[in-house]
Amino acid sequence: MVEDERIRVLKDGDPRPESEGAAYVLYWMQASQRVLYNHALAEAIARADTLGLPVVVGFGLMDDYPEANARHYAFMLDGLRDVAAALKDKGVAFVLRRGAPPDVALALAKQAAVVVCDRGYLRHQVQWRQTVADRAPCPVIEVETDAVVPVDTVTDKLEHAARTIRPKIEKRLDDFIREIHVPFPKKTARGLSLESEDVSKPRALLKALKLDHDVPPLDRSGGERAAQNRLDGFLDDGIERYEPGRSDPLSNGSSDLSAFLHFGQISPVQIAWRVRRQPRSDSRASFLEELIVRRELAFNFVRFCAGYDSYDGAVPDWAKATLNAHKDDARPAIFTRARMEAAETGDEAWDAAMREMKRTGALNNAVRMYWGKKIIEWTGTPRYAYETALALNNRWFLDGRDPNSFANIAWLFGRHDRPFQERKVLGKVRPYTTAALKRKFDLKAWIAANGPQADLF
Ligand SMILES: Cc1cc2nc3c(=O)[nH]c(=O)nc-3n(C[C@H](O)[C@H](O)[C@H](O)COP(=O)(O)OP(=O)(O)OC[C@H]3O[C@@H](n4cnc5c(N)ncnc54)[C@H](O)[C@@H]3O)c2cc1C
């Protein structure tokens, strides 16, 4: 059973009866592109069983999703192929249509008794759900399934830092880290005839989409099956490798689950459930801190900070003041965004980071910190630095465009952090140098692995 605190009624009312054309319960899937541990799907099935109706899952595929490119879409379409196959086995219909997600949802809602949707935290995701709630001819129920502890259960305000949100999250973990089995619906949807794109060949579908193909797909599969394999592999390797391995890009000690989490192809509840069954250790605690506290601090940030994606809104006042006080300091160098994107700064570690990010769509967390902090030092204004860091982050990372993207780019500029000793350019904002990287791993060997020969662009 889905916990009550995961459920919000966006539009109240009685389910539309069959006599008025209701033929199914619609789960409008958007953020949580999976079947396993999907509370929204479980809720849709439970409601359909009560009404004696089948379940249809609808997905709206748009060409111009904010900031998305062929790299992101390829990974997502792999996932939708998996969803379609897994739902078919369950007797649930999967309908993929080209168009803006709310338009597709509203078209399918015409025959729905109830619409169930998952929850997204970014501005456009919130607006889409509001549009569907305003216009749907039946009740609309939102189920939060991509956070371990529902975001509004944790707190009703913008949290200052990990230390302020941690106790509020931790006291509710036992209530929400629970196994969930998504059942087979009592009534199969096999008899329904609904038009849908064919997603069994994701690369063919990708070619038909009008989007930025300059960032090509990676040689890496997305989707629920790949996500489950990755989780198994991470746990088989031994979670005790996580600390200090997660700070060493050469040892691959971290889980590499962020892209799957971003597309909702794996549930954080499932990951936490499995990790909690491992013996207690520093690594286990540290991994759960990142997966739950840090990730859900990012959800809190985009939920309660209206300007989460702008310099004015995302950067705290104390940091803006200190960066402004140092705006005329001489910079060690000044680079344009294009020069940085071409990995031509001449700083070996930074250029290696930019190359790895472009080639693999990922980067170790410690290296991301160095990469981002240097952008502040090498640009004429902190505002340009913020916009450059966010744009490069969201363009090249497979896990970009996520609440984590906005929170971590803001972190570079002091969000969720404290003032440090004042210095040139950064003022009191925390610095990050190659010395910190050298303490964590063999920087020379990593730079050699990501030298100009590794530049595919
Ligand atoms: C400048 C900068 C930019 C970043 N941009 C992104 C981004 O666009 N998308 C993104 O998902 N993460 C981002 N991060 C956070 C972090 O670097 C990545 O989540 C992590 O490297 C992903 O690798 P992993 O899955 O192996 O993580 P693991 O270490 O295995 O952690 C498990 C999960 O915990 C979460 N997590 C880990 N570190 C953080 C963190 N610092 N903050 C919040 N959640 C975290 C992620 O969901 C991750 O998959 C950024 C960090 C920095 C410093």
The ligand as an SDF file (V2000), in Angstrom:
LIG
                    3D

 53 58  0  0  0  0  0  0  0  0999 V2000
   29.5340   21.2620   -9.6350 C   0  0  0  0  0  0  0  0  0  0  0  0
   28.6940   20.0180   -9.4150 C   0  0  0  0  0  0  0  0  0  0  0  0
   27.7270   19.7040  -10.3450 C   0  0  0  0  0  0  0  0  0  0  0  0
   26.9020   18.5630  -10.1530 C   0  0  0  0  0  0  0  0  0  0  0  0
   25.9400   18.3010  -11.0880 N   0  0  0  0  0  0  0  0  0  0  0  0
   25.0920   17.2460  -10.8890 C   0  0  0  0  0  0  0  0  0  0  0  0
   24.0560   16.9820  -11.8140 C   0  0  0  0  0  0  0  0  0  0  0  0
   23.8870   17.6820  -12.8240 O   0  0  0  0  0  0  0  0  0  0  0  0
   23.2320   15.9050  -11.5680 N   0  0  0  0  0  0  0  0  0  0  0  0
   23.4210   15.0970  -10.4860 C   0  0  0  0  0  0  0  0  0  0  0  0
   22.6570   14.1210  -10.3100 O   0  0  0  0  0  0  0  0  0  0  0  0
   24.3920   15.3280   -9.5900 N   0  0  0  0  0  0  0  0  0  0  0  0
   25.2470   16.3830   -9.7540 C   0  0  0  0  0  0  0  0  0  0  0  0
   26.2450   16.6170   -8.8440 N   0  0  0  0  0  0  0  0  0  0  0  0
   26.3140   15.7710   -7.6280 C   0  0  0  0  0  0  0  0  0  0  0  0
   27.2350   14.5500   -7.7420 C   0  0  0  0  0  0  0  0  0  0  0  0
   28.4960   14.9420   -8.2440 O   0  0  0  0  0  0  0  0  0  0  0  0
   26.6560   13.4520   -8.6390 C   0  0  0  0  0  0  0  0  0  0  0  0
   25.3420   13.1490   -8.2240 O   0  0  0  0  0  0  0  0  0  0  0  0
   27.4840   12.1750   -8.4990 C   0  0  0  0  0  0  0  0  0  0  0  0
   28.8220   12.4410   -8.9060 O   0  0  0  0  0  0  0  0  0  0  0  0
   26.8820   11.0820   -9.3700 C   0  0  0  0  0  0  0  0  0  0  0  0
   27.6670    9.9260   -9.3430 O   0  0  0  0  0  0  0  0  0  0  0  0
   27.1700    8.5970   -8.6350 P   0  0  0  0  0  0  0  0  0  0  0  0
   25.8220    8.2600   -9.0920 O   0  0  0  0  0  0  0  0  0  0  0  0
   28.2520    7.5960   -8.8440 O   0  0  0  0  0  0  0  0  0  0  0  0
   27.0960    9.0750   -7.1250 O   0  0  0  0  0  0  0  0  0  0  0  0
   27.2200    8.2620   -5.7520 P   0  0  0  0  0  0  0  0  0  0  0  0
   28.3600    8.8630   -5.0250 O   0  0  0  0  0  0  0  0  0  0  0  0
   27.2030    6.8140   -5.9570 O   0  0  0  0  0  0  0  0  0  0  0  0
   25.9140    8.7370   -4.9500 O   0  0  0  0  0  0  0  0  0  0  0  0
   24.6590    8.0720   -5.0530 C   0  0  0  0  0  0  0  0  0  0  0  0
   23.6110    9.0710   -5.4440 C   0  0  0  0  0  0  0  0  0  0  0  0
   23.5210   10.1020   -4.4730 O   0  0  0  0  0  0  0  0  0  0  0  0
   23.2540   11.3460   -5.0850 C   0  0  0  0  0  0  0  0  0  0  0  0
   24.3640   12.2750   -4.8500 N   0  0  0  0  0  0  0  0  0  0  0  0
   25.6940   12.0110   -4.8380 C   0  0  0  0  0  0  0  0  0  0  0  0
   26.3960   13.1420   -4.5950 N   0  0  0  0  0  0  0  0  0  0  0  0
   25.4960   14.1260   -4.4620 C   0  0  0  0  0  0  0  0  0  0  0  0
   25.5890   15.5260   -4.1980 C   0  0  0  0  0  0  0  0  0  0  0  0
   26.7470   16.1540   -4.0250 N   0  0  0  0  0  0  0  0  0  0  0  0
   24.4530   16.2460   -4.1380 N   0  0  0  0  0  0  0  0  0  0  0  0
   23.2560   15.6490   -4.3100 C   0  0  0  0  0  0  0  0  0  0  0  0
   23.1050   14.3220   -4.5540 N   0  0  0  0  0  0  0  0  0  0  0  0
   24.2150   13.5840   -4.6370 C   0  0  0  0  0  0  0  0  0  0  0  0
   23.1460   11.0810   -6.5760 C   0  0  0  0  0  0  0  0  0  0  0  0
   21.7870   10.9160   -6.9180 O   0  0  0  0  0  0  0  0  0  0  0  0
   23.9240    9.7920   -6.7390 C   0  0  0  0  0  0  0  0  0  0  0  0
   23.5690    9.0240   -7.8600 O   0  0  0  0  0  0  0  0  0  0  0  0
   27.0890   17.7340   -9.0200 C   0  0  0  0  0  0  0  0  0  0  0  0
   28.1030   18.0540   -8.0930 C   0  0  0  0  0  0  0  0  0  0  0  0
   28.8800   19.1850   -8.2870 C   0  0  0  0  0  0  0  0  0  0  0  0
   29.9260   19.5100   -7.2610 C   0  0  0  0  0  0  0  0  0  0  0  0
  1  2  1  0
  2  3  1  0
  2 52  2  0
  3  4  2  0
  4  5  1  0
  4 50  1  0
  5  6  2  0
  6  7  1  0
  6 13  1  0
  7  8  2  0
  7  9  1  0
  9 10  1  0
 10 11  2  0
 10 12  1  0
 12 13  2  0
 13 14  1  0
 14 15  1  0
 14 50  1  0
 15 16  1  0
 16 17  1  0
 16 18  1  0
 18 19  1  0
 18 20  1  0
 20 21  1  0
 20 22  1  0
 22 23  1  0
 23 24  1  0
 24 25  2  0
 24 26  1  0
 24 27  1  0
 27 28  1  0
 28 29  2  0
 28 30  1  0
 28 31  1  0
 31 32  1  0
 32 33  1  0
 33 34  1  0
 33 48  1  0
 34 35  1  0
 35 36  1  0
 35 46  1  0
 36 37  1  0
 36 45  1  0
 37 38  2  0
 38 39  1  0
 39 40  1  0
 39 45  2  0
 40 41  1  0
 40 42  2  0
 42 43  1  0
 43 44  2  0
 44 45  1  0
 46 47  1  0
 46 48  1  0
 48 49  1  0
 50 51  2  0
 51 52  1  0
 52 53  1  0
M  END
$$$$
